[in-house]
Amino acid sequence: MIPPGTRVLVSMATYNERDNLELLIKEIHAVAPQADVLVTDDNSPDGTGRLADQLASADPRIHVIHRAGKLGLGTAILAGMHFAMEQDYDWLINMDADFSHHPRYLPPLFAGMQRHDLVIGSRYVPGGGTLNWPLSRQLMSWGINVLVRFLMRIRARDTSGGYRCYSVALLRRTDLKKLISRGYSFQEEVLYRCRRAGCKIAETPILFEDRRAGDSKVNLKEVTRSLSTILLLGLQAFFGLD
């Protein structure tokens, strides 16, 4: 599954995920016991950060970054990328902390890394899908992916999905300093930057499930801001202005 000697980091951003965190880490280690886990917590009022510290004190495979407050999903993912590069990991898995990205899909992600630089856990390839999404959310996701594929010339069906495995060597040669996204548009922008760095992208099917516990972090303000950022970046990419 994971080649001998390959150092793997599973990174997740958390805000009020106390009810999910411990079980999720257990299920990650049930599938990939050799993987380390990084929790980047944005000062969760529910004590997620304190729980992460307790888990880390009992298990050297768990690491925690504490941030002062909600600084945006994109910046949290970027913090995980820098941690992976600084600590010389070979692969970085990014996943949500609410079980919408289930650890059972880790083995196919690892398998795809044998021949690629970046593997996406995809909702939009055969075998993938979503559970209990309203039509409005399906249409918005479909529209964003069509727009990104066209403007940014990315050959992937699921450009907005956050369940991914990155080669850390790829991240080192990707111009991460150019990233401007702080929120959900980070997923599309970093994929574009990786494509510009010459990465080989693959997709493996996943079933995206709604969170098991807690409240969704999606809100209209963030959706509007992310759509605006995607459109701006897409037009810059399409006309070669980036």
N, C-alpha and C positions, 0 to 999 in steps of 0.2 A: 504493500500500500504506500508507505513512505520509504524511500530508499534509505538504507543504513547511512547514518552520519548526517542526514538532512535535518537541519534545525528549523522547526515550524513554530510560528507564533499565531495564535488566534486572537484577534483584536476586536473588541466591542466597545461602543460608546454607550454610557448609561446615564439616565436621568429618571429617577423614581422607578427602578426595576428590582427593588428588593425582593419582591415576591417571585421573581423569575430566576434571579442570578445564581443561587446555589445549585438548584436542580439543573440549570443549563450547563454550568461548568462540569457537573458530574456526568452529564450525558456526552459532553465533548470528550472528556477523558475516557469514557467507556468505549468510544469509537477510536480515539487517537491518544492513548495514554502517554506517548512521548512528546506531545505538543505542550508548549507553554501557552498561558492565557494572559492577555493584557486587558484590564478594565480601566477605561478612561471615564472617570465620573465627574460630572459637572455640578458638584456640591448638591447632590440630591437631598431634598428635605425629608424624604422617607428613610434615610439612613443607608442607602445603597452603598455609599462609600465606606461607611464603618463596617458593614458586612463584608465588603471586598477586602478590607484590611484584615479582618478576622480570618477569612479564608486564606489569605496570602501568608499569614503568620503560621498557619498549619500546613502549608503546601508550597514548597519552593518553586513549583511550576507556575504559580499565580503571581502576577505583578499588577500594581495599581498606580495610576496617575490621577492626582486630584487637581481639579481646576476650580477657579474661584466662582464660577457660575455658568449659565447656559451661553456658551460661546459659539454654538452652531455645530451641526453634525459634521460638516466638511472639515472644520478645524480639528475636531476630535479624531476623525479618520486620519488626517494628516499627521497628527501627533503620534498615532500608532505606526504610521509609515516611517517616521523619523526614528522612533524607538527601535523598530526592526532593523533599520540600517545601522544605527549606532551600536546595537548589540550583536550584529553580524549573524542574523537569521538568514536562512535560505529562501523560505516561503512565508508569505504573510496572508493569512485568511482574514477577511473582514466580514463580519456578520452582525445582524441585529441581536439585541439582547432580550427579545420578547417571545422567542420561539417561532416567529414568522419565518425564520431561517432555521430549519431543523438540523441538528448535528448528523442525522442519518445520511445526509447528502455529502458529507465530507469525503468519504472514500472516492466517489466519482470525480470530485474536484482534484483530489490528489493524483488520481490516475491520469487526468488530462494534462497535468503539469509535466508529465514525462516528455511531452512533445511540444509544449507551448509555454509562453511567458506569462499568460494571464488566462484564467478559466473563470467563466461567469456561470453561476447557478441561475439558469434561465427559466422564466415563466413562459417563454414564447417560442420554444422549440418543441418538436413532437415529444410528448410525454410530460411536458411541463404544464403549469396552470395556476389558477388562483381559486381560493375557496371563499364563497360568500361575499364577493365584491359586488357592489351595486353597479348598474350599467353606466352611470356617470363616471365612476372611477375607472372602469374598464376603457371607456372611450378616451378619457384624458390620458391614461397611460399609453394607449395605442397611438394617439396623436403625437405625444412627445417622442416616442420611439421612431415614428416615421420621420418626423422633423429632424431629429438628430442624425439618423442614418443618411438622410438626403444632404443636409447642410455640412455635416462634419465628415461624411464619407467613411463611416464606421461600419464594417461588415459584421454586425452582431444584431440579433433580434431583440435582445433585452439590454438596452444601453442604460436604463435607469435602475436596474437591479443592483442592490448593494452586497449581495452574497457572492464574494469573489475570492480567488486565490491569485496573488501576485508573486512573481519572481522578485526577490529583493534586488537582484542584479538589474532587473528591468527598472525598478524604482530609482536606482542609482543613476541610470542614464536618461531618466525622464526629467524634463525641466519643471520640477515641482514649484519653483519660485514664481512661475508665471500664473499659478492658480489664483483666481480671484473669488471663487465660490466659497461661501461659508455654510450654506444650507444644503438642501436636497439636490441642487444643480451640480454639486461637487461630483456626483457619480458620473454624469455625462462628461463634465469637463476633464476629469482625471483620465477617463477612458480615451478621450481625444488626445490628451498629452502623451499617453502611453502609445497610441497609434503613431503619433509623430515621431516617437522614439524607435519605431520599427518593431513593435512587439507582435508576436503571433498569438491571436486571440481564438479561444475555443469556448463553446457553450455546452453545458450539460443540464438536463431537465431537472427542475425542482417543482414541488407544489408549494406555493406561497400560502401560508396559513395566517389568519388573524391572530393577534397576540392572545396568550393564555390568561394573563393577568395584567392589571394596570390600565392606564388610559393612553390613547393614541397621542403622539406629539404633533401630528399634522394639523395645521391651521391655515385659514385662508390667506393670511398675510404672508406666511412662508411660501405657500404655493404660488402666489402672485409674484413674489420676489424671485423665486427659482425659475419660473417660466420666463420672466423678463431677462434673467441672466443667460438662460439657455438660448433665447432668441438672439441676444447680442453676440454671444460667443459663436453661435452657428453662422450668423451673417459674416462675422469677421473671418471665420474659417473658410466659408464658401468663396469669399472674394480675396482670400490670401492676405488679410490685413492683420493677422495675429503674429 
